[in-house]
Amino acid sequence: MTRWLAVFLWGALISAGMSGAVLYAQDTEEPAVAAPAAAPVEDPLQKSITELTTNYASLKVTADTMWVMITAMLVFFMNLGFACVESGMCRAKNCVNILSKNFIVFAVTSIAFWFMGWGLMFGDGSDNGLIGENGVFMVKGADNSPALWNAEAALNKYEGVYSGIGWTGTPLWAKFFFQLVFAGTAATIVSGAVAERIKYQTFIVFSVFMAIVIYPVVGHWIWGGGWLAAKFNFLDFAGSTQVHSIGGWAALMGILFLGPRIGKYAPDGKVNAIPGHNMTAATIGCFVLWLGWFGFNPGSTMAADASFIADVAVVTNAGAAAATLTATITSWLLLGKPDIGMTLNGCLAGLVAVTAPCAWISIESGMIIGAIAGALVVFAVIGFDKLKIDDPVGATSVHLVNGVFGTLCVGLFADPAIMASRALDPTKFKGGLFFGGGMDQLIAQLIGIVATAGYVVVVSAIVWAILKATMGMRVSKAEEIEGLDIGEHGNEAYHGFVIQEG
């Protein structure tokens, strides 16, 4: 028994010693360094989504920019259309003069609009401002032009795609170029109305003023955040007022300061027709303009929005087609023949009339507007002649009369459902009178028409008066009879041909 007790005690002592040695070793060892935490594993799905949305945003900006640039080039091409229409509807002895005016007017506008026009139109003016206020010269100021037709709506529409990834919108110079070709269009409207008797240099100087102090000032009111749009909710999608009425009012004042062509109106009050010399050129020009309008109106979306572009294009075409038919029928009934000049101007009148409302109306409304415009332009041409307002190409009937009519059509035919779908605030934009919107939009449109007319008429009258008193406006009687091609340019459009004109 004693032996087993000794063995037990001996074993206990050995175990206790070993345990103490282990504890001693643990107490005397260096403390262990904690292992670094493992880096979180990146979610490959989230990474793919981020890359995809970033690339999509970049591609969207690229697509928008390409769309704006291509449509701007179509609008630039309209200069050829105006040159052909105006020269074809005038006499052969003035063909070179008209072609030259249409060519040089865009060059003049390009320099003048870059130098000062853009700044006055989009130079970061206040919401109730009259002109752009910062960096007026050479496109140096803060940019107040829209990134897209409605940038905020575009962001909301694609919420979750563009959120947090740096939406940039259409670049400044793309927007500048788009606005430049519109400014050039407004200036070239004047050319046809004052054709066959205005001095070449006088027209050039007036074009400079058009691009600096006429077009961009009203442009700021309408498209640059100025008082008409901000305070009164005036709407003009692609320029029935901003381009066409401005050009029409300035042209009308030019006609009044110039007076009619020699032989246009007989002493007994009879109106003598002075037919154009080349209706082939005029017809080609009208087709070019019709094509260009698919840049003019759909391009004003300022974004590659597929359904928006398609809707505007079809409405634009519907207005042109209906107006072409009604102008032909109206001239046939009134004049006894389907006059080709009236048909061409009818098409252009329909295009002008749908330009302001085309984003907010249905195809059916576009056809109604176009049908009225086609008849209206025929009555306007006849009416201006009765008033002895000599417009060789009908520019005032097309651009002024139907620019005003088209602007009113926003207040008559704008569909509130379409307006809401295009991100217009339904509490501010309630639609046209014929669609239950009441009088609010129609009143806003009337205010814009009156304000534009008042400013353009006064300023253009002052400019024309100064030019008439200093440079002179009208060529000599002998030069007008011989033709401006020889007198102003020393050239002929049809050298070697004997052209007899009545």
C-alpha positions in Angstrom: 0.0 0.0 0.0 2.8 2.3 1.0 4.5 1.6 -2.3 1.5 2.5 -4.4 1.0 5.7 -2.5 4.6 6.7 -3.2 4.2 6.0 -6.9 1.1 8.2 -7.0 2.7 11.1 -5.2 5.8 10.8 -7.5 3.6 11.0 -10.6 1.7 14.0 -9.3 4.9 15.9 -8.6 6.2 15.2 -12.1 2.9 16.3 -13.7 2.9 19.5 -11.6 6.4 20.3 -12.7 5.6 19.8 -16.3 2.6 22.1 -16.1 4.6 24.8 -14.4 7.2 24.6 -17.1 4.6 25.1 -19.7 3.0 28.0 -17.9 6.5 29.6 -17.4 7.3 29.2 -21.1 4.0 30.9 -22.0 4.6 33.8 -19.6 8.2 34.4 -20.9 7.4 34.2 -24.7 7.1 37.4 -26.9 3.4 38.3 -27.4 2.1 37.0 -30.8 1.4 39.6 -33.5 -2.2 39.6 -34.7 -2.7 38.6 -38.3 -4.0 41.4 -40.6 -7.7 41.3 -41.5 -8.4 39.9 -44.9 -9.3 42.5 -47.6 -13.0 42.4 -48.5 -13.6 40.6 -51.8 -14.9 43.0 -54.5 -18.3 42.0 -55.8 -17.7 41.3 -59.5 -21.4 42.0 -60.3 -21.2 45.5 -58.7 -17.9 46.2 -60.5 -19.5 45.2 -63.8 -22.5 47.4 -63.1 -20.3 50.4 -62.3 -18.3 50.0 -65.5 -21.3 49.5 -67.6 -23.1 52.6 -66.3 -20.0 54.7 -66.7 -19.5 53.5 -70.3 -23.2 54.0 -71.0 -23.1 57.6 -69.8 -20.1 58.3 -72.0 -21.7 56.7 -75.0 -24.9 58.7 -74.4 -23.0 61.9 -74.4 -21.2 60.9 -77.6 -24.5 59.9 -79.2 -26.1 63.2 -78.2 -23.2 65.2 -79.5 -23.2 63.4 -82.8 -26.9 63.9 -83.2 -26.6 67.7 -82.5 -23.7 68.0 -84.9 -25.3 66.1 -87.7 -28.6 68.0 -87.5 -26.6 71.3 -87.3 -24.9 70.3 -90.6 -28.4 69.7 -92.1 -29.5 73.2 -91.0 -26.3 74.6 -92.5 -27.2 72.8 -95.7 -30.4 74.9 -95.7 -28.3 77.8 -96.9 -28.1 76.1 -100.3 -31.9 75.8 -100.2 -32.4 79.4 -99.5 -30.0 80.4 -102.2 -31.8 78.3 -104.8 -35.3 79.3 -103.8 -34.5 83.0 -103.7 -32.4 83.1 -106.9 -34.9 81.0 -108.8 -37.8 83.1 -107.8 -36.1 86.3 -108.9 -34.9 87.5 -112.3 -31.8 86.1 -114.1 -30.1 89.5 -114.0 -30.0 89.4 -110.2 -29.1 85.8 -109.8 -25.4 86.2 -108.9 -26.2 88.9 -106.4 -28.7 86.7 -104.6 -26.4 83.7 -104.6 -23.5 85.8 -103.3 -25.6 87.3 -100.5 -26.8 83.9 -99.4 -23.2 82.6 -99.4 -21.6 85.5 -97.5 -24.3 85.9 -94.9 -23.3 82.7 -93.2 -19.6 83.7 -93.1 -20.6 87.1 -91.6 -22.9 85.5 -89.1 -20.2 83.0 -88.1 -17.8 85.7 -87.0 -20.3 88.1 -85.5 -22.1 85.4 -83.5 -18.9 84.0 -82.2 -17.5 87.4 -81.3 -20.5 88.7 -79.4 -23.9 87.0 -80.3 -23.4 83.8 -78.3 -22.4 85.8 -75.1 -25.5 88.0 -75.3 -27.7 85.0 -75.9 -26.3 82.4 -73.4 -23.8 84.3 -71.3 -25.1 83.1 -67.9 -27.8 85.8 -67.6 -30.3 85.9 -64.8 -33.7 84.2 -65.0 -35.4 87.5 -65.6 -32.6 89.0 -67.6 -32.7 90.9 -70.9 -29.3 89.7 -72.1 -26.4 87.5 -71.2 -24.3 89.2 -68.6 -20.9 87.5 -68.3 -18.2 86.8 -70.8 -20.0 88.4 -73.6 -17.1 88.4 -76.1 -15.7 85.4 -77.9 -17.6 82.7 -75.9 -15.6 83.3 -72.8 -18.3 83.4 -70.1 -20.2 80.8 -68.1 -22.4 78.7 -70.3 -26.1 79.2 -69.7 -27.2 77.1 -72.7 -29.0 73.8 -72.0 -26.9 70.7 -71.8 -29.9 68.9 -73.3 -33.3 70.0 -74.3 -34.3 69.3 -70.6 -31.2 68.1 -68.8 -32.9 67.7 -65.4 -35.6 65.6 -67.0 -33.0 63.5 -68.7 -31.3 62.8 -65.4 -34.6 61.8 -63.8 -35.6 59.7 -66.7 -32.4 57.6 -66.4 -32.3 57.7 -62.6 -30.0 54.9 -61.4 -28.1 54.9 -64.6 -26.6 58.3 -64.6 -26.7 58.9 -60.8 -23.3 59.7 -59.4 -21.3 59.2 -62.5 -20.8 62.7 -63.7 -23.3 63.6 -66.4 -21.8 66.2 -68.7 -24.3 66.8 -71.5 -23.6 68.0 -75.0 -20.3 69.9 -75.2 -20.2 73.7 -75.4 -18.9 73.9 -79.0 -21.5 71.5 -80.3 -24.3 73.7 -78.8 -22.5 76.8 -80.2 -22.5 75.3 -83.7 -26.1 74.3 -83.5 -27.1 77.8 -82.4 -24.9 79.4 -85.1 -26.6 77.7 -88.0 -30.0 78.9 -86.6 -28.7 82.5 -86.4 -27.5 82.2 -90.0 -31.0 81.0 -91.0 -32.6 84.1 -89.4 -30.3 86.4 -91.3 -30.7 84.8 -94.7 -34.5 85.2 -94.5 -33.9 88.9 -95.0 -32.0 88.4 -98.2 -35.0 87.2 -100.3 -37.3 89.9 -99.1 -35.0 92.8 -100.1 -33.8 91.1 -103.3 -33.3 92.9 -106.6 -32.7 96.4 -105.3 -30.6 96.5 -102.1 -26.9 97.4 -102.1 -24.7 94.5 -101.4 -22.5 96.2 -98.7 -25.6 97.5 -96.9 -27.0 94.0 -96.6 -23.7 92.7 -95.3 -23.6 95.3 -92.6 -27.2 94.7 -91.6 -26.4 91.0 -91.2 -23.7 91.9 -88.7 -26.3 93.7 -86.5 -28.7 90.9 -87.0 -26.2 88.4 -85.5 -25.2 90.7 -82.6 -28.0 92.8 -81.4 -31.2 91.4 -82.8 -31.2 87.6 -82.9 -29.3 86.9 -79.7 -31.2 89.3 -77.5 -34.5 87.8 -78.2 -32.8 84.4 -78.1 -31.8 85.1 -74.5 -35.4 85.8 -73.6 -36.6 82.6 -75.1 -33.8 80.0 -75.0 -31.2 81.5 -72.7 -33.0 81.7 -69.4 -34.4 85.2 -69.9 -37.6 86.8 -68.9 -40.0 85.4 -71.5 -39.4 81.8 -70.7 -38.7 82.2 -67.0 -41.5 84.6 -66.0 -44.2 83.9 -68.6 -43.6 80.3 -69.6 -43.3 81.2 -73.3 -42.6 78.2 -75.5 -40.9 77.9 -78.9 -39.4 74.5 -79.4 -37.4 75.1 -82.6 -37.9 78.7 -83.6 -41.2 79.8 -85.2 -40.6 83.1 -83.3 -36.9 82.9 -82.4 -35.8 82.2 -86.0 -38.6 82.8 -88.5 -40.5 85.7 -87.0 -37.3 87.6 -86.1 -36.1 87.2 -89.7 -39.6 88.1 -90.9 -39.9 91.3 -88.9 -36.4 92.5 -89.9 -37.2 91.7 -93.5 -40.5 93.6 -93.4 -38.7 96.7 -92.1 -36.1 96.4 -94.8 -38.9 96.3 -97.4 -40.6 99.4 -96.0 -37.3 101.4 -96.0 -36.4 100.2 -99.6 -39.7 100.5 -101.3 -41.0 98.3 -104.2 -39.0 97.3 -107.3 -39.4 99.4 -110.4 -42.5 98.4 -112.3 -44.0 96.2 -109.6 -47.0 98.4 -108.9 -48.6 100.5 -111.6 -49.9 104.0 -110.9 -53.5 102.8 -111.2 -52.8 100.3 -108.4 -52.5 97.3 -110.6 -50.0 94.6 -109.3 -47.6 93.6 -112.1 -46.3 90.0 -111.7 -42.5 89.7 -111.9 -42.0 86.0 -112.4 -38.9 84.1 -111.3 -36.5 83.0 -113.9 -35.7 79.4 -112.8 -38.4 77.4 -111.0 -36.2 74.3 -111.3 -33.7 75.9 -109.0 -36.6 77.1 -106.7 -38.0 73.6 -106.5 -34.6 72.0 -105.8 -34.1 74.6 -103.1 -37.5 73.8 -101.5 -36.6 70.1 -101.4 -33.3 71.0 -99.7 -35.1 73.1 -97.1 -37.6 70.3 -96.5 -34.7 68.0 -95.9 -32.9 70.5 -93.7 -36.0 70.9 -91.5 -35.5 67.3 -90.4 -32.4 68.7 -88.7 -34.0 72.0 -87.7 -36.9 70.5 -85.7 -35.7 67.0 -84.5 -32.3 68.4 -83.8 -33.8 70.8 -81.3 -34.3 67.8 -79.0 -30.5 68.3 -78.3 -30.3 64.6 -77.5 -30.4 61.2 -79.2 -33.8 60.3 -77.7 -35.2 57.9 -80.2 -38.9 58.3 -79.7 -38.7 62.1 -79.3 -36.7 62.5 -82.5 -39.1 60.2 -84.5 -42.2 62.0 -83.2 -40.9 65.5 -84.0 -39.8 64.4 -87.5 -43.2 62.9 -88.4 -45.1 65.9 -87.1 -42.8 68.2 -89.1 -43.4 66.2 -92.2 -47.1 66.1 -91.6 -47.3 69.9 -91.4 -45.3 70.3 -94.6 -47.3 67.8 -96.6 -50.7 69.2 -95.5 -49.6 72.8 -96.3 -48.3 71.8 -99.7 -51.7 70.5 -100.7 -53.8 73.3 -99.3 -51.5 76.0 -100.8 -51.9 74.4 -104.2 -55.6 74.1 -103.9 -56.0 77.6 -102.6 -53.9 79.2 -105.4 -55.8 77.1 -107.9 -59.1 78.4 -106.6 -58.0 82.0 -106.3 -55.7 82.3 -109.3 -57.2 79.8 -111.7 -54.0 77.7 -111.9 -52.0 75.6 -109.4 -49.1 78.1 -109.1 -45.8 76.3 -108.4 -44.4 79.3 -106.5 -47.4 79.1 -104.1 -47.0 75.4 -103.8 -43.3 75.8 -102.8 -44.1 78.6 -100.4 -47.0 76.6 -99.0 -44.6 73.7 -98.1 -42.2 76.2 -96.3 -45.2 77.8 -94.5 -46.2 74.5 -93.1 -42.7 73.8 -91.9 -42.4 77.2 -90.3 -45.8 76.9 -88.6 -45.1 73.5 -86.9 -41.6 74.5 -85.8 -42.7 76.0 -82.5 -45.3 73.4 -81.4 -43.8 70.2 -83.0 -42.6 68.8 -79.7 -45.9 69.0 -77.9 -48.6 68.2 -80.6 -49.9 65.1 -82.2 -49.6 64.2 -85.9 -53.2 65.1 -86.4 -52.7 68.5 -85.0 -49.6 68.9 -87.1 -51.7 68.3 -90.2 -54.3 70.8 -89.1 -51.7 73.4 -88.5 -50.0 72.7 -91.8 -53.3 72.8 -93.7 -54.1 76.3 -92.3 -50.6 77.5 -92.9 -50.8 76.5 -96.6 -53.9 78.5 -97.2 -52.7 81.4 -95.0 -49.5 81.9 -97.0 -51.4 82.3 -100.3 -53.7 85.0 -98.7 -50.7 86.7 -97.2 -48.8 86.9 -100.5 -51.9 88.5 -102.2 -52.5 90.7 -99.2 -48.9 92.1 -99.0 -49.2 92.9 -102.7 -52.4 94.8 -102.2 -50.6 96.8 -99.5 -47.7 97.4 -102.0 -45.2 95.6 -99.8 -43.0 94.1 -102.4 -41.4 90.8 -101.3 -40.0 89.1 -104.4 -39.9 85.6 -102.8 -42.7 85.7 -100.3 -40.4 85.6 -97.3 -42.6 87.7 -95.0 -45.6 85.6 -95.9 -43.8 82.4 -95.2 -41.6 83.3 -92.2 -43.3 86.2 -90.5 -47.0 85.4 -90.9 -46.6 81.7 -90.3 -44.0 82.2 -87.7 -46.6 84.2 -85.7 -49.3 81.6 -86.5 -47.1 78.7 -85.5 -46.2 80.4 -82.2 -49.9 80.8 -81.4 -50.5 77.2 -82.2 -48.6 76.2 -79.1 -51.3 77.9 -77.1 -54.0 76.3 -79.2 -52.9 72.7 -80.0 -50.3 71.7 -77.3 -51.4 68.4 -75.8 -51.0 68.4 -72.0 -50.2 64.7 -72.0 -47.5 65.1 -74.5 -46.1 68.1 -72.7 -45.9 66.1 -69.4 -44.2 63.2 -71.2 -41.6 65.7 -72.4 -40.9 66.7 -68.7 -42.8 70.1 -68.7 -44.2 70.9 -65.3 -48.0 70.3 -65.6 -48.7 73.0 -63.0 -47.0 75.5 -65.2 -47.7 74.2 -68.7 -51.4 73.1 -68.9 -51.6 72.6 -72.6 -53.4 74.4 -75.5 -56.9 75.9 -75.5 -58.3 73.2 -77.8 -57.0 70.5 -75.3 -58.6 71.9 -72.2 -55.5 73.9 -71.1 -57.3 77.2 -70.9 -55.9 80.5 -71.9 -52.7 80.6 -69.9 -50.4 79.2 -72.6 -52.1 81.2 -75.4 -51.6 84.4 -73.4 -47.9 83.5 -72.8 -47.5 83.0 -76.6 -49.2 86.3 -77.3 -46.9 88.1 -74.9 -43.8 86.5 -76.6 -45.1 87.5 -80.1 -45.7 91.1 -79.1 -42.4 91.5 -77.2 -40.4 90.0 -80.1 -42.2 92.2 -82.7 -41.7 95.3 -80.6 -38.0 94.8 -80.1 -37.1 93.6 -83.6 -39.2 96.2 -85.4 -37.7 99.1 -83.4 -34.1 97.9 -83.5 -34.1 96.8 -87.1 -35.8 100.1 -88.1 -33.1 102.1 -86.3 -30.4 100.0 -88.1 -32.0 100.3 -91.5 -32.5 104.1 -91.0 -28.8 104.6 -90.0 -27.6 102.5 -93.0 -29.9 104.4 -95.4 -28.6 107.7 -94.1 -24.9 106.7 -94.3 -24.2 104.0 -96.8 -27.5 104.2 -98.7 -29.8 101.2 -99.1 -30.9 101.1 -102.7 -28.9 100.8 -106.0 -29.4 103.4 -108.7 -32.3 103.2 -111.0 -30.0 102.4 -114.0 -28.4 99.6 -112.1 -31.7 98.1 -111.0 -32.9 98.1 -114.6 -29.7 96.6 -115.9 -29.4 94.1 -113.1 -27.4 93.9 -109.9 -25.2 91.1 -111.3 -23.4 93.5 -113.5 -23.7 96.6 -111.4 -22.7 95.1 -108.0 -20.5 92.2 -109.1 -19.4 92.7 -112.7 -20.6 89.2 -113.4 -23.4 87.2 -115.0 -25.1 84.0 -113.9 -25.7 82.9 -117.6 -22.8 84.4 -119.5 -23.3 84.1 -123.3 -27.1 83.7 -123.1 -29.5 86.3 -124.3 -32.2 86.5 -121.6 -35.4 88.5 -122.4 -37.5 89.5 -119.4 -40.8 91.2 -119.5 
